[in-house]
Amino acid sequence: MGFLALILFFIIFALILKGYPVAFTLGGVSVVFALVVMMFAPEVISMRDFNLLPSRFMGTINTTMLMAVPLFIYMGIMLEKSGLAESLLETMANLFGSLRGGLAISVVIVGALLAASTGIVGATVVTMGVLSLPVMLKRGYKPELATGVIASSGTLGQIIPPSVVLILLADQIGASSRGAAQVDVGSMFKAAFLPGFLLVVGYIIYILVISNLRPTWAPPIPEEEVKAMRGKGFALRVFKAFFLPLLLIVAVLGSIFAGIASPTEAAAVGAMGATLLTVLERKFNLDILNQVMRQTMQLTAMVFWILLGATTFTLVFRTLGGDDYLIELIQNANLSPMVFLTIVMVLIFVAGFFIDFIEIIFIFVPIITPIFNVYEVDMLWVGILMALNLQTSFLTPPFGFSLFYLKGVAPPEVTTQHLYRGIIPFIIIQIIMIAVVILFPEIIYIF
């Protein structure tokens, strides 16, 4: 019966690659497969097993931790409407414009700040693409470098907390741990902070190195132009541009790290803070509120439909004994924990070429978590490695969503080939970061 569970997994994976809706593929195929098995082997699956689904659904929906998902989505979309990115990009360009690669460094730093404030990849990539890509091209930046910097910086919200990826990973790892040590959202946020920061540093180092080795790729803004742009009151503009987003970041992440608030409570603080920031920037009105709430509802509904489909798949997979069968296969193969981890990382990386991070989380995590628990591997460490790996799914062609977002707002002279070539160095940097966390797991426990 365990072998049948693997057949179910591969059927679902193949259908998702063909482009069928993920939520309904996960749930619908699992139910149909279970009904077929029940017809021929009622001792394996019975109606009693199906009766567990409603309680599983309600248990999933009532999880307090998942309340943070719509709140952080609301926070991110509201901040995108506030004009925060525009003021940050303008200020950072004035600060670093005179350096070689200064505009690119500005984009990376703004991407990191937006990641810690919003965590919404699409909004971040589109906003920075609209505002900074034409300027970088006009200043003589090589299109590959400009697009690579924008696309990769926009994905930092997947690893820098608060991150929806980290919330979903914590939920799925916790639900699949079978009584093993639980992984909570607060621990995931703390563990991801330093790897996310080091990834930002890695991007900046690459920009500095390549802009000095290839000066024509990232020319500086002439000094006299920078002085003219700064003008009177520049220090006050810098303070205003940084103060409000940093205040929001401290309110959200600081309250979690200090143990004052749970991630869900901090998400509520962030949602209210983003609304107040939009009011202070004089961008708030009923039309903006309506747009934000509609987009929040749509994204949240998508996540929860997939989650309910994944709940159905997990129930059928486990009823068929799929996880026990996999554990037995791995143990009989005498794979070491590191070899198994390497296999999982490679599979997730390859899957990221074809399917979305949410789909990968809900398909892979319930299957691999029990095996890691048998190996007694630290699931917090594995969760951070998976989050870093999933970040690449936004960048890897042919279905990297960050590339799609950027191509949609890029000038006509920027081709798809520019995007594909430009992203390669940043994917390599992310892979190096994964290797660093594997070799030095203690860095996730510094905070």
N, C-alpha and C positions, 0 to 999 in steps of 0.2 A: 504493500500500500504506500510505503514511503516513496517508491519509484513513481507512482501515480502523481504524488505531490510535485515531484520535479517536472513531470510532463505538464501539469497545470501551470507551473511557473514559466516554462518555456513557451507555452501557447500564449499566455498573457503578454510576455515580453515581445513575442513576434508581432502580435496584434497592435501593441502600442507603437512599435517601430513602423508599422504600416500606416499609422496616423489615426487610429480609432480613439475616441474620447477616453481618457485615462480612468476617470471615476467610474464610468459605466462598464468599461472593459474589466477593471479589477473586480467590481461587485458582480456584474452580470455573468461573466464567464465562470467565476467561482461558483455561483449558485447553480448554473446549468451543469457544470462539471460534477458538482456534488450530487445533483439529482440523478445523473446518469449512473454514477457509482452506486447510489442508493438502490437503483433498480436491480443491479446485478450483484451487489454485495451489501445488503441491508445491515449486516452485522458490523460493518465499518462506519457507515454514516446512517443516522436515523433522523426522524423528524424531531426527536429530542434535541439533537445538535442544532437544528435550524431554530428551535425555540430559544436558543441562547442569543440569537442575533439582536433582538430588540433591547435586551439588557446590556449587551455589548455596545450598541449604538448610544444608548442613554448614558452609559458610563463614560464613553468617549466625549460626548457633547458636554457633559457636566464637569469635565476636568477643569479645575480652577486655573491651572497653568495655561491652558489654551485661550483663556480670556485675554491674555496679553497680545495674541495675534491681531485681532481687529484694532486694538488700541494702538499698537505700534504702527500698523498700516495707516490708520487715521493720522497719527503723528507725522509720519513721513510725507503723506500726500499734502497735508496742511502746510508743512514747512516748504514744500516745493512751490506752493501757491504764494508763500510769503515774500518771495524775492530774495531770500537769504543767499542763494547761490550767486546771484548777480553781484550783490555787494561784496561777497567774499572773493569772487574771482577778480573783480576790479581792484580790490585792495591788495590781494596777493600779487597780481601782475605789477602793480606799482612798487611793491617791496622787492621782488626778485627779478624784475624785467631786465635789469642791467647785467645780469649773469648770463653766461652761455647756458642755454637750456632753462633759463629762468621761468619762461611761460609754462613749460612742461612741468617744472617743479611746483609752480603755483597750482596747476590742475591736480597734481597728486595730493597736495596738502588740503586743497578744498574738497577733493574726493574723500579724504580721510575724515575731515570734519563733518561733511554731509553724511558719511557712513555712520558716524557716532551720533548723528542727530536724526537721521531718517531711516537708513537701511533699505530704501526702495531703489533697486538697481535701475529700472526703466526710467524713472523720473530723473535720477542723477545723471545717467548717460545722455539722455535727450537734452536736459538743461545745459550741461557742460558742452555738448556737441554744438548746440545752437549758439552759445555765447563765445566759446573759446576756439573752436575749430577754424572758422573763417579768419579770426585774428591771427592764429598761429600760421596758417597758410599764407596770409598776406605778409607776415614778417619773414617769410622764407623758410619755414620749417619743412622738413621732408615729410610728405604725406603719411608714410608708413610710421614714422615716429609720433606724429601728432595724433593719428587715429589710435595707435597702440596705447599711448598714454591715457587718452580719454576713456577708451573702452575698459582698460584694466582698472583705472582709478574708480570708475563707476561701480565695479563689482566689489569694492572693499566693504560695502555694507553687508556682504554675506559672511564675513569673518569678524569684523569689528562690531562689538555689541553696541546697542541692542540689535539683534539680528533675528529675523523670522526663521532662518535656517537653523540657528542654534536652539530656538524654542522647539521646533518640530523634531530635531534630533534628540533633544532631551526627553521629549514626550515619548517617542518611539522606542528609545533605548530603555526608558523606565518601564514601558508597557511590556517589553519583551525580555525583561531580565530574570523572570522566574524566581523572585525572591533574592536575587543577588544584590550587591550594593547598588542603590539607586543613584541616578544622575539627575540632578535638578538644574533648572534654568540658571539660577544664580551662580552655581559652580561652573557651568558652561561659559557664562559671560566672563567670569574672572579668568578662567583658563585660556580663553581666546584673546584676551586683551593684548598680551605681550606678543604672541605670534602675529596678530594683526598689525601691531606697531612695527615689528621687524620687517614685515612685508612692505610697509610704506617706506621704511629706510632702504630696503633693497631696490625699490623702484627709483628712489632719488639717486642712489649711488650709480645705478645703470645710466640714468639720464646725464649725470655729471661726467661719467667716463666717456660715453658715446659722443656727447657734445664737444668734448675736448679732443677726442680722437678724430672726429668728423665735424670740424667747426661749421661747415656749410649746412649741416643737418639741423642745427638749432642756434641760429645767430642771436646775439643779445639785442635788446632795444637800445638805440643810441642814448648816451648819457643825458644829452640835452633834452631829449623827449621825455625821459623818465623824470627829470627835474621839473619840466613843465607840467606833467601830469600830477605830480605830487602837490605842488602849490601850497597855499596857505591853509592851515587847519588839517594837514595830512595826518598828524598824530591822533587827532580827535576822531577822524574817520576810521583809522585803523582800530582804535579802541572800540568804537561803536560796532564795527563789522564783526569783531571777535567776541565782544563781551556777551551779547545775547545768546548766540549759539553755544558758547562755552558754559554759560550759566545753565542752559537747558541740559547740556551733557552732564554737568556736575549734579544737577538735580535728579536726573534719571539714574545714571550709572553710580554716582556717589552714594545715593540712598541704598542701592542694591549692595554695593561693595562694603558699606559700613554696617549692613545688617538692619538698617532702619526700616526698609520697606521690602516686600517681596517683589519679584519681577512684574507681577500683574499690577500691584499697587503703583510701582514705579512707571509702568506703561500708562496708567491713568494720569499720573502727574505729567508725563511727557505729552500726552494728548492735550491736556489743559494748557500746558506751557506753550505748545506749538500754536494753539488758538490765540493765546494772549500775545505771542510774538507777532502773529499775523495782524492782530489789531493794532499793535504798536507801530508796525510798518505801514499802516493805513491801507492795507490790501484786503481787509476782511469785509465781506458783505454776504447777503443771503444767497446770492448766486454761487459764490465761492464755497460757502458751507454746503449747499446742495450738491455741487460737483464732488467735493471731498467725501461726503457721506455716501453718494452713489458708488464712487470708485472703491471706497472701503467695503461696502456691501458686496460688490461684485467679486473683489479679490478674496474676501473672507469666505464667501459662498463656494468659490472654486476650491479653496484649500480644504474646507470641511466636507465637500462632496467627495473629493479624492480620499480624504481621511476615512470616511464611512465605507467607501469601496475597498480601501486597504484593510479595514477592520474585518470585512467579509472574507477577503482573500486570506488573511492571517488565520481566521477561525477554521476555514476549510483546509488550509495547508497543514495546520497543526492536528486537526482531527484525522487527517490521512497519515499522520506520523512523519511529516516531511522534515521537521527540525531534528527529530531523533535519528531519522535515516541519514541526514547529512552529517550529524555528529559521528555516527558510526562509520560512515565513509571516510571522514577526515581522520578519525582515530586509527582505522585500519591502514590508511595510507602513511601513517607515522609522520605526518607533517608537523614541523615545529611551529610554535606560535608565530614566529617572525615570517616563516614561509607562507603561512596562511594569511597573515596580515598583508604581505606583499601581493598575493593573489587577489585579495579583496580590493586593495588600492588600485591595482591595474584594471580590474573589472569595472570599478566605479569610474575611473578615468576614461576608459573606452566607452562606457555607457553614456557619459557626458557629451560625447560627440553627437548622440542621436536623441536623447530624451532629457526632459527638464529635471532640475534638482529635486523638486517635490516628488516626482514620480520615483526617482532613485531612492529617496529616503523611505518612502512607504513600501517599496518593493523589496529593497535589499536589507534594510535594518532589522525588520522582524525575523529574517532568515539567519543573518550572521551573528546577531547578538547572543543567542543561546550557545553558539559554538565558542565564541570568545569567552563566555562565562565558564564553560567547561575548562578552557585553558587557563582560567583565572587571570585574564588580562584586564588591566584597568580600562573600563569602558569610557571614562572621562577622557583619557588620552586618545582612545580610538575615535571618540566623537569629534575631538578637535582635528584629528587627521582627516576624518571624513569631511568636515566642514571646509578645510583647506582644499581638499580634492574636489569637492562640489563647486567651489568657486571657479574652477577651470571650465565647468560645463557652460558657463556664460560666454566663454571666450573661444572654445574649440569649434572650428567649422565642421560640418556645414550648418549646424543648427545652433550656434552660439547666439543667444538672445541679445547680448550686449552688442554684438556686431550688427544684428538686425536693427536695433534701436538707432545706432549711430549712422548706419547707411541711410536710414529714413530721413535724417536731417542734414546729411553731409552735402556739400556743393557737388554739382555734376562731375567736376573733374576728379573727384575722389572715387576710385573704383573699388570693387569687391576685392581685387587682388591686393590693393594697398592695405585694406583691412586685414586680410589673411596674413600677409607678410609682416605687417607691423605688430601683430599680437604675439608672434612666436617668442621673442625675447622675454615677454612678461609671463607667458606660460612656463618658460624654463625657470624663471625666478620663483614662481609658485611651487614648482616641483622641488627646487632646492630648499624652499621653506619647509615642505613636507619632510624632506630628508633630515633637516635640522631638528624638527620636532621628534622624529623617530630616534635620532642619535642622542638627543638631549631632552628626554621627556620631562625633566625637572623644571623646564622653563614655563610649563603651564601651571605650576604651583607657586609662582613668585608672588602673585597677588592673592 
